[in-house]
Amino acid sequence: MRKKLHARLPDKFDDLIAQYRKAISEPFSENVQSNLARLRMNVHIIDKGLHRPDWEFGHSDKCYAEAKKLLVDSSAADRDPTFKWADKVLREYEEAEVNGERSKTPESDFRQQDFVHANDLERFFASRTTCRNFEGRPVLREDLMRIVDAGLQAPSSCCRQTLKVYGSVTPETARDTARCFHGFTGFSDSIPSTMVFCADIRPYGMPGELFYPTFDTALAADHAALMASALGMSMAMLCWIPQKEREERLRTLHNIPEYEAIVVGAVCGYPKQQARKPPRKRVAEALVLN
Ligand SMILES: Cc1cc2nc3c(=O)[nH]c(=O)nc-3n(C[C@H](O)[C@H](O)[C@H](O)COP(=O)(O)O)c2cc1C
């Protein structure tokens, strides 16, 4: 008998957790990406402190010490914008420590007029739908890069930015990728591009942050989907249900390491026909105001 997709299989929890257990038990001191994620986390905490109106001398000492160490250790840091930002924040912190006070609260780079009007944003949200019927028109590599860049603009827990996206604009690889996902049903023959949204799970504090890689990646995927819409495309997400054979196939196809959790997939392309948007429940059903 065919196994039910949503069957409750308590023993499978162990398989799922085993990946996280393995990833966090390995030392990541050698790993540049993990170190950069930890550097961002520590610098973010210091930066957040510097923005506090009640900032006081001596806060974030531990984060400062770890950030300094990671800054030295990260051999690729000078090729990553994290480095410049970390250096600036740490300097401000050092200055404030020497003076016993901040010279001023750090300012934002943005002005009010840079923000999108709420009405425009609402219209835009309403226009995003999940289309599964695509034109054969290829997705340009540059457009996929822009979509992933939008994903990188999303918030992430402690600014860790553990996102990794395995993309394909080659129809054959895109189709093979999509086939690894249970949710790949009801799509057109044409599959112009795919993305596999993953998170490096090593920089998270486990087990308390068990779901954080999923939060972070989901937010990135949402930003990416909105950018795809803005570019006239549609990004249909594909739910990931781990299953041994499919997972091996997907990991082999894109060379996805074990320490990266596969969170969600996506097919992206120009819609042949716009999809009808399912209505949303009312705000009153979602918002409990106390
Ligand atoms: C996490 C997630 C997983 C999804 N997985 C699938 C999937 O496997 N296959 C599919 O056809 N659509 C999938 N979708 C798309 C949803 O069905 C769709 O977003 C929902 O029905 C609302 O429609 P709309 O996006 O057009 O507003 C997924 C969406 C999300 C957020």
The ligand as an SDF file (V2000), in Angstrom:
LIG
                    3D

 31 33  0  0  0  0  0  0  0  0999 V2000
    6.1010   26.8360    2.0740 C   0  0  0  0  0  0  0  0  0  0  0  0
    5.2520   26.7230    0.8300 C   0  0  0  0  0  0  0  0  0  0  0  0
    5.2460   25.5550    0.1280 C   0  0  0  0  0  0  0  0  0  0  0  0
    4.5000   25.4430   -1.0380 C   0  0  0  0  0  0  0  0  0  0  0  0
    4.5540   24.2810   -1.7390 N   0  0  0  0  0  0  0  0  0  0  0  0
    3.9100   24.1700   -2.9090 C   0  0  0  0  0  0  0  0  0  0  0  0
    4.0460   22.9790   -3.6890 C   0  0  0  0  0  0  0  0  0  0  0  0
    4.7380   22.0560   -3.3010 O   0  0  0  0  0  0  0  0  0  0  0  0
    3.4000   22.9030   -4.8730 N   0  0  0  0  0  0  0  0  0  0  0  0
    2.6190   23.9250   -5.3240 C   0  0  0  0  0  0  0  0  0  0  0  0
    2.0760   23.7840   -6.4110 O   0  0  0  0  0  0  0  0  0  0  0  0
    2.4750   25.0780   -4.6010 N   0  0  0  0  0  0  0  0  0  0  0  0
    3.1030   25.2270   -3.4160 C   0  0  0  0  0  0  0  0  0  0  0  0
    3.0020   26.3890   -2.6830 N   0  0  0  0  0  0  0  0  0  0  0  0
    2.1660   27.5030   -3.1780 C   0  0  0  0  0  0  0  0  0  0  0  0
    0.8510   27.6270   -2.3910 C   0  0  0  0  0  0  0  0  0  0  0  0
   -0.0320   26.6060   -2.7740 O   0  0  0  0  0  0  0  0  0  0  0  0
    0.2700   28.9970   -2.6550 C   0  0  0  0  0  0  0  0  0  0  0  0
    1.1620   29.9890   -2.2200 O   0  0  0  0  0  0  0  0  0  0  0  0
   -1.0780   29.2110   -1.9520 C   0  0  0  0  0  0  0  0  0  0  0  0
   -2.0320   28.3460   -2.4570 O   0  0  0  0  0  0  0  0  0  0  0  0
   -1.5890   30.6500   -2.0850 C   0  0  0  0  0  0  0  0  0  0  0  0
   -1.7040   31.0160   -3.4360 O   0  0  0  0  0  0  0  0  0  0  0  0
   -0.9620   32.3090   -4.0130 P   0  0  0  0  0  0  0  0  0  0  0  0
    0.5270   32.1090   -3.8100 O   0  0  0  0  0  0  0  0  0  0  0  0
   -1.3200   32.3370   -5.4840 O   0  0  0  0  0  0  0  0  0  0  0  0
   -1.4520   33.5120   -3.2980 O   0  0  0  0  0  0  0  0  0  0  0  0
    3.7220   26.5340   -1.4930 C   0  0  0  0  0  0  0  0  0  0  0  0
    3.7400   27.7100   -0.7620 C   0  0  0  0  0  0  0  0  0  0  0  0
    4.4980   27.8210    0.3770 C   0  0  0  0  0  0  0  0  0  0  0  0
    4.5240   29.1200    1.1390 C   0  0  0  0  0  0  0  0  0  0  0  0
  1  2  1  0
  2  3  1  0
  2 30  2  0
  3  4  2  0
  4  5  1  0
  4 28  1  0
  5  6  2  0
  6  7  1  0
  6 13  1  0
  7  8  2  0
  7  9  1  0
  9 10  1  0
 10 11  2  0
 10 12  1  0
 12 13  2  0
 13 14  1  0
 14 15  1  0
 14 28  1  0
 15 16  1  0
 16 17  1  0
 16 18  1  0
 18 19  1  0
 18 20  1  0
 20 21  1  0
 20 22  1  0
 22 23  1  0
 23 24  1  0
 24 25  2  0
 24 26  1  0
 24 27  1  0
 28 29  2  0
 29 30  1  0
 30 31  1  0
M  END
$$$$
